[in-house]
Amino acid sequence: MAGRCWTPPRAEATTSPAPLSPPGAAATLPPVALYLHVPFCVSLCPYCDFVVYAGAEARGPRSRVGAFTDALLAELSLRADALDAAFPSRAPLETVYLGGGTPTLLPSAAIASFLDLVRARFGIAEGAEVTIEANPGADERGTAADLAVAGVTRVSLGAQAFDPGQLRRLGRRHRAADVAAAVREAHAAGIRSVSVDLLYDVPGQSVEAFGDALAQAVDLGVDHVSAYALTLDDPDAEGLTGEDGDHLPTTPGARRWRAGAIREQDEERAAAQYLLAVERLAAAGFRGYEISNWALPGRESRHNLVYWQRRPYEAVGPGAHAFDGVVRRWNAARLDGYLRALAGPGGTPRLPPGGSETVDAETAAAEAVILALRLDTGLDPDRPGAAPLGPHLAWALDSGLLERTGTPDAPRVHLTTRGRLLSNELFSRIV
């Protein structure tokens, strides 16, 4: 539904520097966060690479929502059983995130049942952040009051644009007025935090039009804005769509749409749009705490910070990724296989198909540096964990991609605005 920034394979918000661990210090740890993937949308947007099933599978007499609900509850129980055996005295979760897809397409009772089971089996800490993604349309965003009663504290709205022509071009079903209504309803229900996602480098989108979208988002009174460049990857070519892959094959229609869209994208226009976001959001009091994310003080996404700080997280649902500090695990994207494993008739639920990989020390160190540099707090270049940056530090400083801050006793380096625009130049050298 919403564009997401790069991640390896997704208390109040911290403003402290992201931790770096030296090579060899990795250890299997219990999760501090949980991600639940709900793979249903009313329709499939042509740019979307997330695990999504649309149309009759999401609504109507042939909908598979009921079978999925049973399967997700079964997977939650199996994952909790495994964690109970490995970490019988683990702390409750700091964040829970229901993403998709459009989780708010599910009945409110299903969402409440997920969170009730998470509370019973994983624990949810007092004051934890509980986020749900929603499309803004009136028939897609769910009932905010029900979400609040279930325990949701944060809503992330996939606005993507406000201009009617841009929304049509992107295959979005909602109108600008729907975004405003969704924000009002969330606030009226007592949901304290609302985030809006926007896309830039969209074909036909001028710099001025993106500026208008930023202004409208701020005027709605949201406390978090995510702005992502429209990225049109090819998961088929990358080998991610096999039987146990974490992506679904790209449809022929989406492939044609992307081929045309790529021809209309423009790097210079995208850079101008990003710089406008930096300027406008800072002027409105938003801190650019991560390359693609801005928040009012204390409203940073605590769940996403878990990813960027490379802390352990559990995940359930088709295509979902989990990480325990050593092993990265994913569920296969295919819903048929997921349901057969977890909700087969008369069978005993078993964990769904998927895959895993052990992250070696060298890769872990590179990931930690890249993820730390995505945050505005940067990293200490003298710490052992920052070693992958060492050979490239002087070049990055001389090129204006990094700048030094802090004190001689507590040095820091972080990306400049130019460095954020050209971050892949540096990251490709570190990997």
C-alpha positions in Angstrom: 0.0 0.0 0.0 2.6 2.5 1.1 6.1 2.9 -0.3 8.7 1.9 2.2 12.4 2.8 2.5 15.3 0.4 2.1 15.7 -2.1 5.0 17.7 -5.3 4.8 15.3 -8.0 3.1 10.5 -3.6 7.6 9.0 4.0 25.1 8.7 7.4 23.3 10.4 7.7 20.1 14.1 7.7 20.7 16.3 10.5 19.6 19.4 8.7 20.7 22.0 7.4 18.2 21.3 4.1 16.5 23.5 1.4 18.2 26.3 -0.3 16.4 27.6 -3.7 17.4 31.2 -4.7 16.6 31.6 -7.7 14.3 31.3 -11.0 16.2 29.0 -9.6 18.8 25.8 -10.9 17.3 23.4 -12.9 19.5 20.0 -14.4 19.0 17.5 -12.1 20.9 13.8 -12.1 21.6 11.8 -9.6 19.5 11.0 -6.1 20.7 8.5 -5.6 17.8 6.0 -7.6 15.8 4.8 -7.1 12.2 1.6 -8.6 11.0 1.1 -8.6 7.2 -2.5 -8.5 5.9 -2.4 -9.2 2.2 -5.7 -7.8 0.9 -6.7 -4.7 -1.1 -9.8 -3.7 -3.0 -7.7 -3.2 -6.1 -4.0 -3.5 -7.0 -2.0 -0.4 -7.7 0.3 -0.8 -10.7 3.4 0.3 -8.9 2.9 -1.9 -5.8 5.4 -4.7 -5.1 4.0 -5.7 -1.7 2.2 -9.0 -1.2 -1.3 -8.1 -2.1 -4.4 -10.1 -3.2 -7.2 -8.0 -4.6 -10.7 -8.1 -6.0 -12.8 -11.2 -5.3 -10.2 -12.6 -2.9 -10.5 -9.6 -0.7 -14.3 -9.0 -0.8 -17.5 -10.9 -1.6 -18.6 -14.5 -1.5 -15.2 -15.9 -2.6 -13.2 -13.8 -0.2 -10.4 -15.5 1.6 -10.3 -13.1 4.5 -12.0 -15.5 6.9 -9.5 -18.3 6.1 -6.6 -15.9 6.4 -7.8 -14.6 9.8 -7.8 -18.2 11.1 -4.4 -18.8 9.6 -2.8 -15.7 11.0 -4.1 -16.5 14.5 -2.6 -20.0 14.1 0.8 -18.6 13.0 0.8 -16.1 15.9 0.3 -19.0 18.3 3.0 -21.1 16.7 5.5 -18.3 16.8 4.7 -17.5 20.4 5.2 -21.2 21.3 8.7 -21.1 19.8 9.5 -17.9 21.6 8.2 -19.2 24.9 10.6 -22.2 24.6 13.6 -20.1 23.6 12.9 -17.0 25.8 10.5 -17.9 28.6 11.0 -14.6 30.5 11.2 -12.2 27.5 9.9 -8.6 27.9 6.6 -7.5 26.3 6.6 -6.0 22.8 7.4 -2.3 22.4 5.7 -1.9 19.1 3.1 -3.8 17.0 2.5 -3.0 13.3 -0.3 -4.2 11.1 0.7 -3.6 7.5 -0.3 -4.7 4.1 -2.2 -4.6 1.9 -5.0 -2.8 3.6 -5.4 -4.2 7.1 -8.5 -2.0 7.7 -10.4 -4.0 5.1 -10.7 -6.7 7.7 -13.7 -6.6 10.1 -12.9 -4.7 13.3 -13.5 -8.0 15.3 -10.7 -9.7 13.3 -8.3 -6.9 14.1 -9.3 -7.0 17.7 -8.7 -10.7 17.8 -5.2 -10.4 16.4 -4.3 -7.8 19.1 -6.0 -9.7 21.9 -3.9 -12.8 21.0 -0.7 -10.7 20.7 -1.4 -9.2 24.1 -2.0 -12.7 25.6 0.9 -14.5 24.0 3.6 -11.9 23.3 2.7 -9.2 25.7 2.3 -5.5 24.7 4.2 -3.1 27.0 2.3 -0.2 28.6 2.6 2.8 26.3 3.6 0.6 23.3 3.0 1.9 19.8 0.4 0.0 17.9 0.2 1.1 14.2 -2.2 0.1 11.5 -1.9 1.0 7.8 -5.1 2.2 6.1 -6.2 3.4 2.7 -8.1 6.6 3.1 -11.3 5.7 1.2 -14.5 5.6 3.1 -15.0 1.9 2.4 -11.4 1.0 3.1 -10.2 2.9 6.2 -12.2 0.9 8.8 -13.9 2.4 11.8 -11.5 4.6 13.8 -13.4 4.2 17.1 -13.2 0.4 16.8 -9.5 0.5 16.1 -8.9 2.7 19.2 -10.9 0.3 21.4 -8.8 -2.6 20.0 -5.6 -0.8 21.1 -4.4 1.0 18.0 -2.5 4.1 18.9 -1.2 5.2 15.4 -2.6 5.2 11.9 -0.5 5.3 8.7 -2.6 6.6 5.8 -1.5 5.7 2.2 -2.5 9.0 0.7 0.4 9.0 -1.9 -1.0 12.2 -3.6 -3.9 14.7 -3.3 -4.2 15.8 -6.9 -7.1 13.9 -8.6 -5.1 13.3 -11.8 -2.1 11.9 -9.9 -4.4 9.6 -7.8 -5.9 8.2 -11.0 -2.5 7.8 -12.6 -1.3 5.8 -9.6 -4.5 3.6 -9.5 -5.6 5.0 -6.2 -9.3 4.8 -5.4 -9.7 7.6 -2.9 -10.0 11.4 -3.1 -8.2 14.1 -1.3 -11.3 14.7 0.9 -11.1 11.1 2.0 -7.6 11.7 3.5 -8.9 14.7 5.5 -11.9 12.7 6.7 -9.7 9.8 7.8 -7.4 12.1 9.8 -10.4 13.8 11.5 -11.9 10.4 12.4 -8.7 9.1 13.9 -8.2 12.2 16.0 -11.8 12.2 17.1 -11.5 8.5 18.2 -8.5 9.4 20.4 -5.8 7.9 18.1 -3.0 10.1 19.1 -0.7 9.8 16.1 -1.5 9.9 12.3 1.1 9.5 9.5 0.6 10.3 5.8 2.6 8.6 3.0 3.4 10.6 -0.1 5.1 9.7 -3.4 7.3 11.8 -5.5 9.0 11.3 -8.9 5.6 10.3 -10.1 5.1 10.7 -13.9 3.4 14.0 -14.7 4.0 15.3 -11.2 5.6 18.8 -11.2 7.7 20.1 -8.3 4.9 22.6 -7.5 2.3 19.8 -7.4 4.4 17.8 -4.9 4.8 21.0 -2.9 1.0 21.3 -2.8 0.7 17.7 -1.5 3.2 18.5 1.3 1.2 21.6 2.3 -2.1 19.7 2.3 -0.6 17.0 4.5 0.8 19.5 7.0 -2.5 21.4 7.1 -4.4 18.2 8.1 -2.6 18.2 11.4 -0.7 15.0 11.0 2.4 14.4 13.1 4.4 12.2 10.7 5.0 12.4 6.9 6.8 9.7 4.9 7.9 10.8 1.4 9.2 8.1 -0.9 10.5 8.3 -4.5 8.4 6.1 -6.7 10.6 3.0 -7.1 9.7 0.6 -9.9 11.7 -2.6 -9.3 11.3 -6.0 -11.1 11.0 -8.7 -8.5 10.6 -11.3 -11.2 14.0 -10.5 -12.6 15.5 -10.4 -9.1 14.4 -14.0 -8.5 12.0 -13.1 -5.6 8.8 -14.6 -7.0 9.4 -18.3 -6.9 7.3 -20.8 -4.9 9.1 -19.9 -1.6 9.9 -16.3 -2.6 8.7 -13.3 -0.6 7.2 -11.4 -3.6 4.4 -12.2 -6.0 4.8 -12.2 -9.8 4.2 -8.8 -11.5 1.0 -8.8 -13.5 1.3 -8.0 -17.3 -0.7 -4.8 -16.9 1.5 -3.6 -14.0 4.6 -4.4 -16.1 3.4 -2.3 -19.0 2.4 0.6 -16.7 5.9 0.5 -15.1 7.7 0.5 -18.4 5.8 3.7 -19.4 6.3 5.3 -16.0 10.0 4.8 -15.9 10.4 6.7 -19.2 8.7 9.7 -17.6 10.7 9.8 -14.4 13.3 12.5 -14.0 16.2 12.5 -11.5 16.6 16.2 -11.4 12.9 16.8 -10.8 13.0 14.1 -8.1 15.9 15.8 -6.4 14.1 19.2 -6.5 11.0 17.5 -5.0 13.0 15.9 -2.2 14.7 19.2 -1.4 11.3 20.9 -1.2 10.2 18.3 1.3 13.3 19.0 3.4 12.6 22.7 3.3 8.8 22.7 3.8 8.6 20.1 6.5 11.4 21.6 8.5 9.6 25.0 8.3 6.5 23.2 9.7 8.4 21.9 12.7 9.0 18.3 11.4 12.4 16.7 12.0 13.8 14.7 9.1 14.9 11.9 11.4 15.4 9.4 8.6 16.0 9.8 4.8 12.4 9.4 3.9 10.6 10.2 7.2 9.8 13.4 9.0 8.0 13.7 12.4 7.0 16.3 14.9 9.0 16.0 18.2 8.3 12.6 19.9 6.2 11.2 17.0 8.9 9.2 15.1 7.8 5.8 14.1 9.0 3.6 16.9 8.4 0.5 14.9 10.5 1.5 11.9 13.2 2.7 14.3 13.5 -1.0 15.4 14.4 -1.9 11.8 16.8 1.0 11.3 18.5 0.3 14.6 18.7 -3.4 13.7 16.9 -4.6 16.7 15.1 -8.0 16.7 11.5 -8.3 15.5 9.0 -11.1 14.8 6.7 -11.2 11.8 3.7 -13.2 10.6 1.7 -13.3 7.4 2.5 -14.0 3.8 5.8 -12.4 2.7 6.6 -11.1 6.2 10.2 -10.9 7.3 11.6 -11.5 10.9 15.0 -11.0 12.4 16.5 -12.3 15.7 19.8 -10.6 15.6 21.5 -13.5 13.7 19.0 -15.1 11.3 16.7 -13.3 8.8 13.6 -15.4 8.1 10.7 -14.8 5.7 7.4 -16.4 4.9 6.6 -17.3 1.3 4.3 -14.8 -0.4 1.8 -17.4 -1.9 -1.4 -17.3 0.0 -2.4 -20.8 -1.1 0.7 -22.3 0.6 0.2 -20.2 3.7 -3.4 -21.3 4.1 -2.6 -25.0 3.5 0.0 -24.9 6.2 -2.0 -23.1 8.8 -5.7 -23.5 8.1 -6.0 -26.8 6.2 -9.2 -28.7 6.9 -8.9 -31.1 9.8 -5.1 -30.7 9.9 -2.7 -29.6 12.6 -1.4 -26.1 11.9 2.2 -26.0 10.9 4.5 -23.1 10.2 4.1 -21.8 6.6 6.7 -22.2 3.9 9.5 -19.7 3.4 13.2 -19.3 3.9 15.9 -18.0 6.1 19.5 -16.9 6.0 22.2 -16.4 8.6 23.7 -12.9 8.4 27.5 -13.2 8.6 29.5 -10.7 10.6 30.7 -8.7 7.6 27.2 -8.3 6.2 25.9 -7.4 9.6 28.5 -4.7 10.1 27.8 -3.2 6.7 24.0 -3.2 7.3 24.4 -1.6 10.7 26.5 1.3 9.2 24.0 1.8 6.4 21.0 1.8 8.6 22.6 4.1 11.1 23.5 6.6 8.4 19.9 6.6 7.2 19.1 8.3 10.6 19.9 11.9 11.3 21.8 10.8 14.4 24.4 9.1 12.2 27.2 7.2 13.9 30.5 7.4 15.8 33.1 6.8 13.1 35.7 5.7 15.7 33.6 2.8 17.1 34.7 -0.7 16.0 31.2 -1.3 14.6 31.7 1.6 12.1 34.7 -0.2 10.4 32.9 -0.7 7.1 32.7 3.1 6.7 36.4 3.6 7.4 37.8 3.2 3.8 35.2 5.5 2.4 35.0 8.2 5.2 37.5 10.7 3.7 35.9 10.4 0.3 32.4 10.9 1.7 33.5 13.9 3.7 35.4 15.5 0.8 32.4 14.8 -1.5 30.0 16.6 0.8 28.0 13.4 1.5 28.9 13.3 5.2 29.6 15.9 7.7 31.2 15.8 11.2 29.3 16.8 14.3 29.6 16.2 18.0 32.8 16.8 20.0 36.3 15.3 20.0 35.2 13.1 22.9 32.0 12.1 21.2 32.4 12.4 17.4 29.5 11.8 15.0 29.2 11.7 11.2 25.9 11.9 9.4 24.5 12.4 5.9 24.2 15.9 4.6 21.1 16.8 2.5 23.3 16.2 -0.5 24.4 12.9 1.0 20.7 11.8 1.4 20.1 12.5 -2.2 23.2 10.5 -3.2 23.2 8.0 -0.4 23.2 5.0 -2.7 26.6 6.1 -4.0 28.0 5.7 -0.5 26.0 2.7 0.5 27.0 0.7 -2.6 30.7 1.2 -1.6 30.0 0.0 2.0 28.2 -3.2 1.0 
